[in-house]
Amino acid sequence: MSIHNEKQKKILGLEWNIFFAGITSFLTDTTTKMIYAIMPLFLLSIGASKTELSLIEGVAESTASVLKALSGWWSDKIGKNKPFMVVGYAITAVLSPLFSIVNSPLQVLTIRFAERVGKGIRTAPRDSLIVGSSSDSKKGRSFGFHKAMDNSGAIVGPLLAFAVLAVFPGDYRKVFLLSAVPGILGVLVIILFVREAKKIKAQLPGKIAFKDFPIRYYMFLGIAFIFTLGNSTDALLLVKANDIGIQALFIPLVYLIFNSVSVIFAVPAGMLSDRIGRERLIIFGYLLYSIIYFSFGRTNDKGVVILLFALYGLYSAATDGVQKALVSDLIDKGKSGTGLGIYNSLIGITLLPASVIAGVLYDKVDNRAPFYFGSAMALTAAILMFGFYRKSTHSQPPL
């Protein structure tokens, strides 16, 4: 039995667990974005090259992504999600201030990798908790709220970092130390307020095999893989904005436009997916992404680029949380941790070759090439997703 079947308090119309899991993500993302907003500048200040800067992000993110599947499987096996969340979020809270004592790019990579291990441990069990704490008719809204809180942290974090630097100019290490505060608060929120989405022991899965998941689940993973190959690091969008003349001082504000729009539309998009179906919204998101990336490749106009960043936030709201909700629709609830873990791992691992491809295209071919490639991959994924949707309307979803 999941927690949403029990009588429970609601906050702002949201299930107790959904609300406080969102608060934790907001606080933790505030911590991580305080760091990432200044990490490129800090790395360059201690002698890192731009290649090393990209490699640190790609290696740490992709390698730790393998853990998302393992932690998801383990949480399904024991029927508990909260312990993984406590450990995963605590790792981020404890390690983040250690960036203040590093003196080399290798040390940054070591801490960055360990911190991403924390994310790998917590992500799938947290998503499984959201599924177990939400009714089937409101999963889109629940994931949308979580995405909105995540992106709210991505707004507040950089603003706090720049506020600290305004008071202590050039003191990056002070930002790293202070970043621990919201992270620790996030861990306390989990411990004190998040409840386990309990499952009956008889419902816990035994041995989990790949054949336990329906073909439509694997079909969607294939579509998501194709899309993600063209979904390279957002850093390239910021580089493009700078290339066409937007001053470096204003680049963080341009990125805040993207996050702000995503926050505004994430919950409405999730609720819309509950009503009209996830597939339709994902198709819209992929098509919008294709148009946005094609336009990034074509334009040299500052106003157009700012508009594209706003539309990029709308794409994010229409897809990120909705895709997770769709994955949970396609699999048995008792195996949601494993299924969501495999999905999260696939996306995380694919981001490394996606960023390498985009980087090579940018440097070796043309600065428009990675955007055209991303547009083509998104259009291909949208066409495949339309076929997936058409097939689902003519057959009963296997659950």
C-alpha positions in Angstrom: 0.0 0.0 0.0 1.4 3.4 -0.9 1.1 6.4 1.3 -1.4 8.2 -1.0 -4.0 5.5 -0.1 -3.8 6.7 3.5 -5.4 9.7 5.0 -2.7 12.4 5.1 -2.4 16.2 5.4 -2.1 18.3 2.3 -0.1 21.5 1.9 -1.2 23.9 -0.8 -3.3 21.1 -2.2 -0.2 18.9 -2.5 0.5 15.6 -0.7 2.7 16.0 2.4 5.6 14.0 0.8 5.4 15.8 -2.5 5.6 19.2 -0.8 8.5 18.4 1.4 10.5 16.5 -1.2 10.1 19.6 -3.3 11.4 21.8 -0.5 14.4 19.6 -0.1 15.2 19.8 -3.8 14.8 23.5 -3.8 17.3 23.9 -0.9 19.8 21.4 -2.4 19.6 22.9 -5.8 20.3 26.3 -4.2 23.5 24.8 -2.8 24.6 23.2 -6.0 23.8 26.2 -8.2 25.6 28.6 -5.8 28.7 26.5 -6.6 28.1 25.9 -10.3 27.4 29.6 -11.0 31.0 30.4 -10.1 32.8 27.1 -10.6 34.0 27.9 -14.2 35.5 31.2 -13.1 37.1 29.5 -10.0 38.6 26.7 -12.1 40.1 29.1 -14.5 41.5 31.1 -11.5 43.4 28.0 -10.3 44.8 27.1 -13.7 42.3 24.9 -15.4 41.9 24.9 -19.1 38.5 25.1 -20.8 38.9 21.5 -21.9 39.5 20.4 -18.3 36.5 22.5 -17.3 34.2 20.6 -19.7 35.8 17.2 -18.8 35.2 17.6 -15.1 31.5 18.2 -15.6 31.0 15.4 -18.2 33.0 12.7 -16.4 31.5 13.3 -13.0 27.9 13.5 -14.2 28.0 10.5 -16.5 29.9 8.1 -14.3 27.7 8.8 -11.3 24.6 8.2 -13.4 25.2 4.4 -13.2 24.3 4.6 -9.6 20.8 5.9 -10.4 19.8 2.5 -11.7 21.5 0.6 -8.8 19.9 2.7 -6.1 16.5 2.5 -7.7 16.7 -1.3 -7.9 17.9 -1.5 -4.3 15.1 0.8 -3.0 12.5 -1.4 -4.8 14.1 -4.5 -3.3 13.8 -3.4 0.3 10.7 -1.3 -0.2 12.2 1.9 1.2 13.2 5.2 -0.4 13.9 7.6 2.5 17.3 6.2 3.6 18.7 6.6 0.1 17.4 10.2 0.0 19.0 11.1 3.4 22.3 9.6 2.4 22.3 11.1 -1.1 21.4 14.6 0.0 23.7 14.5 3.0 26.7 13.7 0.7 26.0 16.9 -1.3 25.6 19.0 1.9 28.8 17.7 3.5 31.0 17.8 0.4 29.9 21.1 -1.1 31.9 23.4 1.3 35.1 21.3 0.7 35.5 23.1 -2.6 36.7 26.0 -0.5 40.0 24.2 0.3 41.0 22.8 -3.1 44.0 24.1 -5.0 43.9 22.1 -8.3 41.4 21.0 -11.0 42.1 17.3 -10.0 40.9 18.0 -6.5 37.8 19.7 -7.9 37.1 16.6 -10.1 37.4 14.3 -7.1 35.0 16.3 -4.9 32.7 16.9 -7.9 32.5 13.1 -8.6 31.9 12.2 -5.0 29.1 14.8 -4.8 27.5 13.4 -8.0 27.6 10.0 -6.3 25.2 11.5 -3.8 22.9 12.5 -6.6 23.2 9.1 -8.1 22.1 7.5 -4.8 19.1 9.7 -4.2 17.5 10.4 -7.6 15.6 7.2 -8.5 14.4 6.5 -4.9 13.2 10.1 -4.7 11.3 9.8 -7.9 9.9 6.5 -6.7 8.8 8.2 -3.5 6.9 10.8 -5.6 5.2 8.0 -7.5 4.3 6.2 -4.3 3.0 9.4 -2.6 0.8 10.6 -5.6 -2.4 9.3 -7.0 -2.2 8.1 -10.6 -4.4 11.0 -11.8 -2.0 13.6 -10.4 1.5 12.2 -11.1 2.1 14.8 -13.8 1.3 17.6 -11.3 3.5 16.1 -8.7 6.6 15.8 -11.0 5.8 19.3 -12.3 5.9 20.7 -8.8 9.2 18.9 -8.1 10.7 20.3 -11.3 9.4 23.8 -10.4 11.1 23.7 -7.0 14.3 22.3 -8.5 14.4 25.2 -11.0 13.6 27.7 -8.2 16.8 26.6 -6.5 18.5 27.2 -9.8 17.3 30.8 -9.7 18.1 31.5 -6.0 21.5 29.8 -6.0 23.2 32.0 -8.5 21.6 35.1 -7.1 23.0 34.2 -3.6 26.4 33.5 -5.1 26.5 36.9 -6.8 25.3 38.6 -3.6 28.1 37.0 -1.6 30.6 38.1 -4.3 29.2 41.6 -4.2 30.0 41.8 -0.5 33.3 39.8 -0.8 34.6 40.5 -4.3 36.5 37.7 -5.9 36.2 35.5 -2.8 34.9 32.3 -4.4 35.8 30.2 -1.4 33.4 32.2 0.8 30.6 31.2 -1.6 31.6 27.5 -1.3 31.5 27.7 2.5 28.1 29.4 2.7 26.6 27.0 0.2 26.5 24.3 2.9 23.7 26.1 4.8 20.8 25.4 2.4 22.1 21.9 1.8 22.1 21.0 5.5 18.6 22.5 5.9 17.5 20.2 3.0 18.7 17.1 4.8 16.9 18.2 8.0 13.7 18.6 6.0 13.9 15.0 4.8 14.7 13.6 8.3 12.0 15.6 10.0 9.1 15.8 7.5 9.4 13.2 4.7 7.6 10.0 5.4 8.3 6.6 3.9 5.9 5.6 1.1 5.4 2.2 2.7 4.7 -0.9 0.6 3.2 -4.2 1.7 6.0 -6.8 2.0 4.2 -9.3 -0.2 4.1 -6.6 -3.0 7.9 -6.2 -3.0 9.5 -7.5 -6.2 11.7 -10.6 -6.1 14.4 -10.9 -8.7 14.1 -8.0 -11.2 14.9 -8.9 -14.8 14.9 -6.8 -18.0 11.9 -8.9 -19.2 9.8 -7.6 -16.3 9.4 -4.3 -18.1 7.0 -3.9 -21.1 8.3 -3.3 -24.7 6.7 0.2 -24.7 9.0 1.2 -21.8 12.1 0.2 -23.8 10.7 1.9 -26.9 10.4 5.2 -25.0 14.0 4.7 -23.6 15.1 4.5 -27.2 13.3 7.7 -28.2 14.7 9.5 -25.2 18.2 8.3 -26.1 17.9 9.7 -29.6 16.6 13.0 -28.3 19.3 13.3 -25.6 22.1 12.7 -28.2 21.1 16.2 -29.5 20.6 17.7 -26.1 24.1 18.9 -25.3 25.2 21.0 -22.3 23.4 24.3 -21.8 26.8 25.9 -21.6 26.8 26.0 -25.5 23.7 28.2 -25.4 25.4 30.6 -23.1 28.5 30.6 -25.3 26.3 31.4 -28.3 24.7 34.3 -26.4 28.1 35.6 -25.6 29.3 35.2 -29.2 26.6 37.4 -30.6 27.4 40.2 -28.2 25.6 39.7 -24.9 28.1 40.8 -22.3 29.4 38.2 -19.8 27.9 40.3 -16.9 24.4 39.6 -18.2 24.8 36.0 -19.2 23.6 34.7 -15.8 20.5 36.9 -16.1 19.8 35.4 -19.5 20.0 31.9 -17.9 17.7 33.1 -15.1 15.0 33.8 -17.8 15.1 30.2 -18.8 14.8 28.9 -15.2 12.1 31.4 -14.4 9.9 30.4 -17.3 10.4 26.7 -16.4 9.3 27.4 -12.8 6.1 29.2 -14.0 5.0 26.5 -16.4 6.2 23.3 -14.8 3.2 22.6 -12.6 0.6 23.7 -15.3 2.4 21.5 -17.8 2.3 18.5 -15.4 -1.4 19.0 -14.7 -2.1 19.3 -18.5 -0.3 16.0 -19.0 -2.6 14.4 -16.4 -5.6 15.6 -18.6 -4.5 15.2 -22.2 -1.8 12.5 -21.9 2.0 12.6 -21.5 2.8 11.7 -25.1 1.1 14.8 -26.6 3.0 17.2 -24.3 6.3 15.4 -24.9 5.8 15.6 -28.7 5.1 19.3 -28.3 8.3 19.7 -26.2 10.5 17.9 -28.7 9.1 20.0 -31.6 9.6 23.2 -29.7 13.2 22.2 -28.8 13.8 21.4 -32.5 12.6 24.9 -33.5 14.6 26.6 -30.7 17.9 24.9 -31.6 17.4 25.5 -35.3 16.8 29.2 -34.4 19.9 29.3 -32.2 21.9 28.1 -35.2 20.4 30.7 -37.5 20.2 33.9 -35.4 22.7 36.6 -34.5 20.1 38.9 -32.9 20.3 39.5 -29.2 16.5 40.0 -28.8 15.8 36.7 -30.6 18.3 34.9 -28.4 16.6 36.2 -25.2 13.2 35.1 -26.6 14.7 31.6 -27.4 15.9 31.2 -23.8 12.4 32.0 -22.6 11.0 29.4 -25.0 13.7 27.0 -23.8 12.2 27.2 -20.3 8.8 26.3 -21.8 10.3 23.3 -23.5 11.9 22.2 -20.1 8.6 22.5 -18.3 6.8 20.5 -21.0 9.2 17.6 -20.9 11.5 17.0 -17.9 8.9 16.1 -15.2 6.4 14.8 -17.8 8.8 12.2 -19.1 9.4 10.8 -15.6 5.6 10.7 -15.1 5.3 8.7 -18.4 8.0 6.3 -17.4 6.1 5.6 -14.1 2.9 5.1 -16.2 4.6 2.4 -18.3 5.9 0.2 -15.4 4.6 -1.6 -12.4 4.5 0.7 -9.3 6.5 -1.9 -7.3 9.4 -1.5 -9.7 9.2 2.2 -10.2 12.6 2.8 -8.5 14.3 0.4 -10.9 12.5 1.7 -14.0 13.1 5.4 -13.2 16.7 4.6 -12.2 17.4 3.0 -15.6 15.8 6.0 -17.3 17.8 8.5 -15.3 21.0 6.6 -15.9 20.4 6.5 -19.6 19.8 10.2 -19.8 22.9 11.0 -17.6 25.3 8.7 -19.4 24.1 9.9 -22.9 24.8 13.5 -21.9 28.6 12.8 -22.1 28.7 11.7 -25.8 26.1 14.4 -26.6 28.3 17.1 -25.2 31.4 15.7 -26.9 29.6 15.6 -30.3 28.4 19.1 -29.9 31.8 20.4 -28.8 33.5 18.8 -31.8 30.9 20.2 -34.2 31.3 23.6 -32.6 35.1 23.6 -32.8 35.8 21.6 -35.9 32.9 22.2 -38.2 30.9 25.4 -37.5 29.4 27.2 -34.5 26.0 26.6 -36.0 26.5 22.8 -36.5 25.7 21.6 -33.0 22.4 23.5 -32.9 21.4 22.0 -36.3 22.4 18.6 -35.1 20.3 19.0 -31.9 17.4 20.2 -33.9 17.5 17.2 -36.2 17.7 14.7 -33.3 14.8 16.4 -31.6 12.7 16.3 -34.8 13.5 12.6 -35.2 12.5 11.9 -31.6 9.3 13.9 -32.1 8.4 11.8 -35.2 9.1 8.5 -33.3 7.2 9.8 -30.3 4.2 10.4 -32.6 4.4 6.8 -33.7 4.6 5.7 -30.1 1.5 7.7 -29.3 -0.4 6.4 -32.3 0.4 2.8 -31.2 -0.7 3.5 -27.6 -4.1 4.8 -28.8 -4.7 1.5 -30.6 -3.7 -0.8 -27.7 -4.1 -1.1 -24.0 -1.0 0.2 -22.2 0.7 -2.9 -20.6 1.0 -2.3 -16.9 
